[in-house]
Amino acid sequence: MTDLVFDCLGAAADRYAAAPTLVLRLRVAETTGTPIHAIALRCQIRLDVQRRRYSPEEAERLMDLFGETSRWGETLKPLQLLTVSTMVTSFTGSTEVDLEVPFTYDLDVATTKYFHALDEGVIPFVLMFNGTIFSKTGEGFSVELVPWHKETTYSVPVATWREVMDVHFPNSGWVRLGRDVLEQLRSFRSQHGITSWDETVERLLKAEGEAAGRETG
């Protein structure tokens, strides 16, 4: 029987990916001396949000996810990020492999709301592994499953997540709109000769603020 140990050595933005992608550097060690032919590895990533403190400003932004801080003892639960896969090639002893983690900037996604709410510090990742191990034996190959209890933790700096997003969306965010609302915005922009979506929304917000001021005045 093989025995695998997983560690995360670091995290960095993939500056050449087609979409926002974080690269986690993993070390995979086999402790019994069995030569490993390959591992079809899957990794479920969870955010262990209880493992860090939050500033008052961060807590306010997290109300959509967890409610008032007085209830966080009940509501501050781990968030599932995603499951990713990679192939680990032949090794004996230990090897290192990159695990690519794609991100979205869709603020309707709970984990993106969480990332976006953080100013500084770290994002507490839990990496839980499973998959299939192909190892060499005297009679050929054997096949085993990676036990579900194999896991490791890593604290990804918030600054690294921001770097991942800024590679593709510098100083930007995304809001998903219904097609009818988007068409109304497009029509308003066209009618007023506005050159950007930022200016379109700013002008509407300004008009709403002025209307509210007249009502209270």
LUMROGU-373270 format. One record per residue: x, y, z of N, C-alpha, C in turn; residue number from 1. Coordinates in Angstrom, 2 decimals. Layout:
LUMROGU-373270
X  Y  Z  X  Y  Z  X  Y  Z  NUM $
...
***
This chain:
LUMROGU-373270
0.84  -1.19  0.00  0.00  0.00  0.00  0.88  1.24  0.00  1 $
0.52  2.20  -0.82  1.23  3.47  -0.84  0.70  4.37  0.27  2 $
1.49  5.38  0.61  1.06  6.37  1.60  1.52  7.74  1.11  3 $
0.56  8.59  0.78  0.86  9.91  0.23  0.72  10.99  1.29  4 $
1.59  12.00  1.20  1.52  13.19  2.04  1.52  14.40  1.11  5 $
0.57  15.32  1.32  0.43  16.50  0.47  0.76  17.76  1.25  6 $
1.50  18.64  0.61  1.78  19.97  1.17  1.62  21.00  0.07  7 $
1.16  22.19  0.45  1.10  23.31  -0.48  2.27  24.24  -0.16  8 $
3.10  24.51  -1.18  4.33  25.27  -0.98  4.18  26.75  -1.29  9 $
3.19  27.12  -2.08  3.04  28.52  -2.45  1.89  28.73  -3.40  10 $
1.60  30.00  -3.67  0.50  30.38  -4.56  0.93  31.61  -5.36  11 $
0.57  31.63  -6.64  0.94  32.76  -7.50  -0.09  32.92  -8.60  12 $
-0.20  34.13  -9.11  -1.07  34.41  -10.25  -0.45  33.86  -11.52  13 $
-1.27  33.22  -12.36  -0.82  32.80  -13.68  -1.05  33.97  -14.63  14 $
0.00  34.66  -14.99  -0.11  35.89  -15.78  -0.35  35.61  -17.26  15 $
-0.30  34.34  -17.67  -0.47  34.00  -19.08  -1.71  33.16  -19.33  16 $
-2.54  32.97  -18.32  -3.76  32.18  -18.48  -4.80  32.99  -19.26  17 $
-5.73  32.28  -19.90  -6.78  32.94  -20.68  -7.83  33.59  -19.79  18 $
-7.92  33.14  -18.55  -8.89  33.67  -17.58  -8.20  33.74  -16.23  19 $
-8.77  34.47  -15.26  -8.13  34.58  -13.95  -7.84  33.22  -13.34  20 $
-6.57  32.96  -13.05  -6.15  31.64  -12.58  -5.08  31.77  -11.50  21 $
-5.30  31.08  -10.40  -4.31  30.97  -9.33  -3.59  29.63  -9.49  22 $
-2.28  29.64  -9.32  -1.50  28.41  -9.39  -1.00  28.05  -7.99  23 $
-1.41  26.91  -7.49  -0.93  26.39  -6.21  0.18  25.38  -6.48  24 $
1.32  25.57  -5.83  2.43  24.64  -5.98  2.33  23.57  -4.91  25 $
2.12  22.32  -5.33  1.95  21.20  -4.41  3.20  20.33  -4.37  26 $
3.50  19.82  -3.19  4.50  18.75  -3.07  3.77  17.47  -2.69  27 $
4.00  16.43  -3.46  3.39  15.12  -3.20  4.51  14.16  -2.82  28 $
4.43  13.59  -1.63  5.45  12.65  -1.16  4.84  11.28  -0.93  29 $
5.57  10.24  -1.30  5.16  8.86  -1.04  6.14  8.30  -0.02  30 $
5.64  7.90  1.16  6.52  7.63  2.31  6.98  6.18  2.44  31 $
6.46  5.25  1.63  6.85  3.84  1.78  7.95  3.43  0.82  32 $
8.33  4.31  -0.10  9.35  3.96  -1.09  8.80  3.32  -2.35  33 $
7.49  3.21  -2.47  6.88  2.61  -3.65  7.01  3.57  -4.84  34 $
7.53  3.13  -5.98  7.58  4.00  -7.17  6.16  4.29  -7.68  35 $
5.88  5.53  -7.89  4.57  5.95  -8.40  4.67  6.17  -9.91  36 $
3.78  5.50  -10.65  3.76  5.68  -12.10  3.00  6.94  -12.48  37 $
1.86  7.17  -11.83  1.05  8.36  -12.09  -0.05  8.46  -11.04  38 $
-0.56  9.66  -10.87  -1.73  9.89  -10.01  -2.72  10.76  -10.77  39 $
-3.94  10.28  -10.94  -5.03  11.11  -11.45  -5.64  11.78  -10.23  40 $
-5.20  13.02  -9.99  -5.49  13.68  -8.72  -6.63  14.66  -8.85  41 $
-7.54  14.62  -7.88  -8.61  15.61  -7.76  -8.46  16.32  -6.42  42 $
-8.76  17.60  -6.42  -8.63  18.39  -5.20  -9.87  19.25  -5.01  43 $
-10.56  19.03  -3.92  -11.70  19.87  -3.54  -11.17  20.97  -2.63  44 $
-11.46  22.24  -2.98  -10.96  23.37  -2.22  -12.10  24.02  -1.45  45 $
-11.85  24.19  -0.16  -12.84  24.79  0.74  -12.21  26.00  1.43  46 $
-13.01  27.02  1.67  -12.55  28.20  2.40  -12.96  28.05  3.86  47 $
-11.97  27.93  4.73  -12.25  27.73  6.16  -12.33  29.11  6.81  48 $
-13.46  29.77  6.59  -13.58  31.21  6.90  -13.50  31.51  8.39  49 $
-13.64  30.51  9.26  -13.52  30.76  10.70  -12.08  30.98  11.12  50 $
-11.12  30.67  10.27  -9.71  30.67  10.67  -9.05  32.04  10.58  51 $
-9.80  33.11  10.33  -9.19  34.44  10.30  -10.11  35.46  10.98  52 $
-9.52  36.60  11.34  -10.29  37.69  11.92  -10.70  38.66  10.81  53 $
-11.74  39.46  11.11  -12.27  40.40  10.12  -12.39  41.79  10.74  54 $
-12.00  42.78  9.96  -12.14  44.17  10.40  -13.62  44.55  10.37  55 $
-14.00  45.64  11.05  -15.40  46.09  10.99  -15.87  46.35  9.56  56 $
-14.99  46.90  8.72  -15.36  47.17  7.32  -15.60  45.87  6.56  57 $
-14.74  44.88  6.79  -14.92  43.58  6.14  -16.20  42.91  6.62  58 $
-16.46  42.99  7.92  -17.66  42.37  8.49  -18.93  42.97  7.88  59 $
-18.90  44.28  7.66  -20.07  44.92  7.05  -20.31  44.39  5.64  60 $
-19.23  44.21  4.87  -19.38  43.70  3.49  -19.81  42.23  3.48  61 $
-19.55  41.52  4.56  -19.87  40.09  4.61  -21.27  39.82  5.15  62 $
-22.04  40.88  5.42  -23.39  40.67  5.97  -24.27  39.88  5.01  63 $
-24.10  40.07  3.69  -24.90  39.32  2.72  -24.68  37.82  2.85  64 $
-23.47  37.43  3.25  -23.14  36.01  3.34  -23.45  35.42  4.72  65 $
-23.10  36.17  5.77  -23.12  35.59  7.11  -24.04  36.31  8.10  66 $
-24.66  37.41  7.67  -25.55  38.14  8.57  -24.79  38.99  9.57  67 $
-25.49  39.42  10.61  -24.89  40.24  11.66  -23.80  39.45  12.40  68 $
-22.75  40.16  12.85  -21.65  39.49  13.53  -22.10  38.77  14.80  69 $
-23.19  39.23  15.40  -23.71  38.57  16.60  -24.16  37.14  16.33  70 $
-24.41  36.83  15.06  -24.87  35.49  14.68  -23.77  34.65  14.06  71 $
-22.55  35.19  13.98  -21.49  34.48  13.27  -21.12  33.14  13.91  72 $
-21.39  32.98  15.19  -21.13  31.69  15.81  -21.93  30.57  15.15  73 $
-23.08  30.92  14.56  -23.92  29.94  13.88  -23.76  29.98  12.36  74 $
-23.51  31.17  11.82  -23.57  31.33  10.36  -22.21  31.28  9.66  75 $
-21.11  31.46  10.40  -19.79  31.50  9.77  -19.35  30.07  9.49  76 $
-19.77  29.56  8.34  -19.50  28.18  7.94  -18.56  28.14  6.74  77 $
-17.83  27.03  6.55  -16.92  26.92  5.40  -17.66  27.09  4.08  78 $
-16.97  27.67  3.11  -17.51  27.85  1.76  -16.78  26.93  0.80  79 $
-17.54  26.23  -0.03  -16.93  25.37  -1.04  -16.55  26.22  -2.24  80 $
-15.28  26.18  -2.64  -14.81  26.96  -3.78  -15.04  26.19  -5.07  81 $
-14.33  25.10  -5.28  -14.49  24.29  -6.48  -13.65  23.03  -6.35  82 $
-13.77  22.14  -7.33  -12.94  20.94  -7.42  -12.16  21.00  -8.73  83 $
-10.86  20.79  -8.64  -10.00  20.82  -9.82  -9.21  19.52  -9.91  84 $
-8.70  19.23  -11.11  -7.99  17.98  -11.36  -6.65  18.25  -12.02  85 $
-5.71  17.33  -11.81  -4.43  17.39  -12.50  -3.84  15.99  -12.53  86 $
-2.87  15.79  -13.41  -2.14  14.52  -13.47  -0.76  14.71  -12.85  87 $
-0.40  13.80  -11.96  0.93  13.78  -11.37  1.72  12.69  -12.08  88 $
2.85  13.05  -12.66  3.62  12.08  -13.44  4.53  11.24  -12.53  89 $
5.24  10.31  -13.15  6.04  9.30  -12.44  7.05  9.92  -11.48  90 $
7.15  9.35  -10.27  8.16  9.79  -9.30  8.38  8.71  -8.25  91 $
9.49  8.82  -7.57  9.79  8.01  -6.39  10.23  8.97  -5.30  92 $
9.67  8.82  -4.12  10.00  9.73  -3.02  9.05  10.89  -2.98  93 $
9.33  11.95  -3.74  8.44  13.10  -3.77  8.58  13.83  -5.09  94 $
7.60  14.65  -5.38  7.61  15.47  -6.58  6.80  16.73  -6.32  95 $
6.90  17.68  -7.22  6.11  18.91  -7.13  5.29  19.08  -8.39  96 $
4.10  19.65  -8.22  3.17  19.81  -9.34  2.37  21.09  -9.15  97 $
2.00  21.72  -10.25  1.17  22.92  -10.20  -0.29  22.54  -10.32  98 $
-1.11  23.12  -9.46  -2.56  22.93  -9.49  -3.19  24.25  -9.89  99 $
-3.86  24.28  -11.04  -4.46  25.51  -11.54  -5.88  25.67  -11.00  100 $
-6.13  26.85  -10.41  -7.43  27.14  -9.78  -8.04  28.34  -10.49  101 $
-9.07  28.14  -11.32  -9.70  29.27  -12.02  -10.63  30.04  -11.09  102 $
-10.69  31.36  -11.30  -11.56  32.23  -10.52  -12.54  32.94  -11.44  103 $
-13.63  33.41  -10.84  -14.60  34.25  -11.53  -14.73  35.56  -10.77  104 $
-15.16  36.64  -11.47  -15.43  37.90  -10.80  -16.94  38.15  -10.73  105 $
-17.74  37.09  -10.86  -19.19  37.20  -10.77  -19.58  37.38  -9.30  106 $
-20.07  38.55  -8.95  -20.39  38.84  -7.56  -21.68  38.17  -7.08  107 $
-22.35  37.40  -7.95  -23.46  36.58  -7.50  -22.96  35.26  -6.91  108 $
-21.68  34.96  -7.08  -21.08  33.74  -6.54  -20.60  34.01  -5.12  109 $
-20.97  33.16  -4.17  -20.69  33.41  -2.76  -19.21  33.57  -2.48  110 $
-18.37  32.71  -3.06  -16.94  32.80  -2.78  -16.34  34.09  -3.33  111 $
-16.85  34.58  -4.47  -16.35  35.84  -5.02  -16.75  37.00  -4.11  112 $
-17.98  36.98  -3.58  -18.39  37.99  -2.60  -17.43  37.99  -1.42  113 $
-17.07  36.79  -0.97  -16.17  36.68  0.18  -14.80  37.28  -0.14  114 $
-14.21  36.89  -1.28  -12.90  37.43  -1.66  -12.96  38.96  -1.75  115 $
-14.01  39.45  -2.41  -14.13  40.88  -2.68  -14.28  41.68  -1.39  116 $
-14.79  41.06  -0.33  -15.03  41.76  0.93  -13.75  41.96  1.74  117 $
-12.67  41.24  1.41  -11.46  41.26  2.23  -10.52  42.38  1.79  118 $
-9.97  43.09  2.77  -9.03  44.17  2.48  -7.59  43.69  2.48  119 $
-7.25  42.84  3.41  -5.87  42.39  3.57  -5.86  41.07  4.32  120 $
-4.66  40.59  4.67  -4.56  39.32  5.38  -4.52  38.15  4.42  121 $
-5.13  37.04  4.82  -5.04  35.82  4.04  -6.42  35.20  3.83  122 $
-6.49  34.32  2.85  -7.68  33.52  2.58  -7.36  32.08  2.99  123 $
-8.02  31.53  4.00  -7.67  30.20  4.51  -8.23  29.07  3.65  124 $
-7.36  28.48  2.84  -7.74  27.35  1.98  -7.56  26.03  2.72  125 $
-8.50  25.11  2.48  -8.34  23.71  2.85  -8.38  22.90  1.55  126 $
-7.34  22.11  1.31  -7.24  21.30  0.09  -7.48  19.85  0.46  127 $
-8.55  19.27  -0.07  -8.92  17.89  0.24  -8.77  17.04  -1.03  128 $
-7.97  15.98  -0.91  -7.55  15.23  -2.10  -8.26  13.89  -2.22  129 $
-8.47  13.49  -3.45  -8.85  12.12  -3.77  -8.39  11.85  -5.19  130 $
-8.63  10.66  -5.70  -8.19  10.32  -7.04  -7.69  8.89  -7.10  131 $
-6.90  8.59  -8.14  -6.45  7.23  -8.39  -4.93  7.21  -8.51  132 $
-4.30  6.24  -7.80  -2.85  6.07  -7.81  -2.50  4.85  -8.65  133 $
-1.59  5.03  -9.57  -1.06  3.92  -10.38  0.40  3.73  -9.98  134 $
0.71  2.58  -9.36  2.07  2.34  -8.87  2.65  1.08  -9.51  135 $
3.99  1.05  -9.56  4.69  -0.08  -10.15  4.88  -1.18  -9.11  136 $
4.68  -2.43  -9.55  4.93  -3.58  -8.69  5.75  -4.59  -9.48  137 $
6.16  -5.66  -8.82  6.94  -6.69  -9.50  6.17  -7.39  -10.59  138 $
4.86  -7.37  -10.52  4.02  -8.05  -11.50  3.38  -7.09  -12.48  139 $
3.73  -5.81  -12.42  3.13  -4.84  -13.34  2.74  -3.57  -12.61  140 $
1.44  -3.27  -12.61  0.94  -2.05  -11.96  -0.19  -2.41  -11.01  141 $
-0.30  -1.62  -9.96  -1.45  -1.73  -9.07  -2.20  -0.41  -9.07  142 $
-3.46  -0.47  -8.75  -4.32  0.72  -8.75  -4.94  0.86  -7.37  143 $
-4.79  2.06  -6.79  -5.37  2.36  -5.50  -6.08  3.71  -5.56  144 $
-6.92  3.95  -4.58  -7.57  5.25  -4.46  -6.84  6.11  -3.44  145 $
-6.78  7.39  -3.73  -6.27  8.34  -2.74  -7.31  8.45  -1.63  146 $
-6.94  8.16  -0.38  -7.93  8.22  0.71  -8.53  9.62  0.86  147 $
-9.80  9.66  1.21  -10.50  10.94  1.34  -9.97  11.79  2.48  148 $
-9.29  11.20  3.45  -8.81  11.99  4.59  -7.52  12.74  4.29  149 $
-6.95  12.56  3.09  -5.73  13.27  2.74  -6.03  14.73  2.43  150 $
-5.45  15.64  3.20  -5.71  17.05  2.99  -4.55  17.88  3.53  151 $
-4.55  19.15  3.17  -3.59  20.10  3.70  -4.23  21.48  3.69  152 $
-3.60  22.43  4.36  -4.12  23.79  4.41  -3.07  24.75  3.85  153 $
-3.54  25.90  3.39  -2.64  26.94  2.94  -3.34  28.28  3.02  154 $
-2.63  29.29  3.46  -3.19  30.64  3.57  -2.76  31.46  2.38  155 $
-3.67  31.70  1.46  -3.38  32.49  0.26  -3.52  33.97  0.59  156 $
-2.49  34.78  0.38  -2.63  36.21  0.67  -3.74  36.85  -0.17  157 $
-4.51  37.73  0.46  -5.53  38.47  -0.27  -4.90  39.22  -1.44  158 $
-3.69  39.74  -1.24  -2.99  40.46  -2.30  -2.75  39.58  -3.52  159 $
-2.55  38.28  -3.31  -2.35  37.36  -4.44  -3.64  37.20  -5.23  160 $
-4.78  37.08  -4.52  -6.07  37.00  -5.23  -6.29  38.27  -6.05  161 $
-6.00  39.43  -5.48  -6.18  40.68  -6.23  -5.27  40.72  -7.46  162 $
-4.07  40.20  -7.32  -3.17  40.15  -8.47  -3.74  39.26  -9.57  163 $
-4.31  38.11  -9.16  -4.94  37.20  -10.14  -6.01  37.94  -10.93  164 $
-6.87  38.70  -10.23  -7.96  39.38  -10.89  -7.47  40.57  -11.71  165 $
-6.46  41.29  -11.20  -5.99  42.48  -11.89  -5.26  42.17  -13.19  166 $
-4.76  40.96  -13.33  -4.14  40.57  -14.61  -5.14  40.71  -15.75  167 $
-6.40  40.37  -15.50  -7.44  40.39  -16.53  -8.41  41.55  -16.38  168 $
-8.69  41.97  -15.14  -9.68  43.01  -14.90  -9.11  44.08  -13.97  169 $
-8.10  44.83  -14.42  -7.51  45.84  -13.53  -8.52  46.91  -13.13  170 $
-8.60  47.14  -11.80  -9.48  48.18  -11.26  -10.91  48.03  -11.74  171 $
-11.38  46.78  -11.83  -12.72  46.52  -12.37  -13.44  45.47  -11.53  172 $
-14.76  45.44  -11.68  -15.60  44.40  -11.11  -16.73  44.11  -12.07  173 $
-17.50  43.08  -11.77  -18.57  42.67  -12.68  -19.87  42.50  -11.93  174 $
-20.96  42.96  -12.55  -22.31  42.76  -12.01  -23.15  42.13  -13.11  175 $
-23.77  40.99  -12.82  -24.61  40.34  -13.81  -25.98  40.99  -13.84  176 $
-26.45  41.37  -15.05  -27.74  42.03  -15.21  -28.63  41.22  -16.14  177 $
-29.93  41.36  -15.94  -30.88  40.76  -16.87  -30.80  41.45  -18.23  178 $
-31.19  40.75  -19.27  -31.07  41.29  -20.62  -31.91  42.54  -20.82  179 $
-33.10  42.58  -20.19  -33.94  43.76  -20.35  -33.32  44.98  -19.67  180 $
-32.72  44.78  -18.49  -32.06  45.89  -17.80  -30.84  46.34  -18.59  181 $
-30.08  45.39  -19.11  -28.90  45.74  -19.90  -29.30  46.52  -21.16  182 $
-30.42  46.15  -21.77  -30.88  46.86  -22.95  -31.29  48.29  -22.60  183 $
-31.93  48.48  -21.44  -32.28  49.82  -21.01  -31.04  50.68  -20.78  184 $
-30.03  50.09  -20.19  -28.78  50.82  -19.98  -28.13  51.18  -21.31  185 $
-28.13  50.21  -22.24  -27.53  50.47  -23.55  -28.27  51.60  -24.26  186 $
-29.62  51.58  -24.16  -30.42  52.61  -24.81  -30.14  53.98  -24.19  187 $
-30.07  54.05  -22.86  -29.78  55.31  -22.16  -28.41  55.83  -22.57  188 $
-27.44  54.94  -22.64  -26.08  55.34  -23.03  -26.06  55.89  -24.45  189 $
-26.77  55.22  -25.34  -26.79  55.66  -26.74  -27.49  57.00  -26.90  190 $
-28.64  57.17  -26.23  -29.42  58.41  -26.36  -28.66  59.64  -25.85  191 $
-27.80  59.44  -24.84  -27.09  60.56  -24.23  -25.64  60.67  -24.73  192 $
-25.28  59.85  -25.70  -23.94  59.93  -26.26  -22.84  59.66  -25.25  193 $
-23.09  58.76  -24.32  -22.11  58.44  -23.28  -21.12  57.41  -23.82  194 $
-19.86  57.58  -23.50  -18.82  56.75  -24.11  -18.41  55.54  -23.28  195 $
-18.85  55.44  -22.03  -18.43  54.30  -21.20  -19.57  53.86  -20.30  196 $
-19.49  52.60  -19.85  -20.49  52.08  -18.91  -20.34  52.73  -17.55  197 $
-19.11  53.04  -17.14  -18.92  53.71  -15.86  -19.68  55.04  -15.83  198 $
-19.52  55.84  -16.88  -20.20  57.13  -16.93  -21.71  56.96  -16.98  199 $
-22.17  55.91  -17.66  -23.61  55.64  -17.73  -24.19  55.43  -16.34  200 $
-23.56  54.56  -15.56  -24.05  54.26  -14.21  -23.89  55.47  -13.30  201 $
-22.75  56.17  -13.41  -22.52  57.36  -12.58  -23.59  58.42  -12.83  202 $
-23.97  58.62  -14.09  -24.97  59.64  -14.40  -26.33  59.25  -13.83  203 $
-26.67  57.97  -13.91  -27.94  57.51  -13.34  -27.94  57.65  -11.82  204 $
-26.83  57.31  -11.18  -26.74  57.45  -9.73  -26.83  58.91  -9.31  205 $
-26.18  59.78  -10.08  -26.25  61.21  -9.77  -27.68  61.73  -9.89  206 $
-28.38  61.30  -10.95  -29.76  61.73  -11.14  -30.64  61.22  -10.01  207 $
-30.42  59.99  -9.58  -31.21  59.44  -8.47  -30.93  60.21  -7.18  208 $
-29.64  60.54  -6.96  -29.29  61.30  -5.76  -29.93  62.69  -5.77  209 $
-29.93  63.35  -6.91  -30.55  64.67  -7.00  -32.05  64.60  -6.77  210 $
-32.69  63.55  -7.31  -34.14  63.37  -7.10  -34.46  63.14  -5.64  211 $
-33.64  62.33  -4.98  -33.85  62.06  -3.55  -33.66  63.35  -2.74  212 $
-32.68  64.17  -3.15  -32.45  65.43  -2.45  -33.61  66.37  -2.57  213 $
-34.25  66.44  -3.75  -35.42  67.32  -3.94  -36.58  66.84  -3.10  214 $
-36.75  65.51  -2.96  -37.86  64.98  -2.17  -37.70  65.32  -0.69  215 $
-36.48  65.19  -0.18  -36.25  65.47  1.24  -36.23  66.97  1.51  216 $
-35.89  67.77  0.45  -35.84  69.22  0.62  -37.23  69.79  0.70  217 $
***
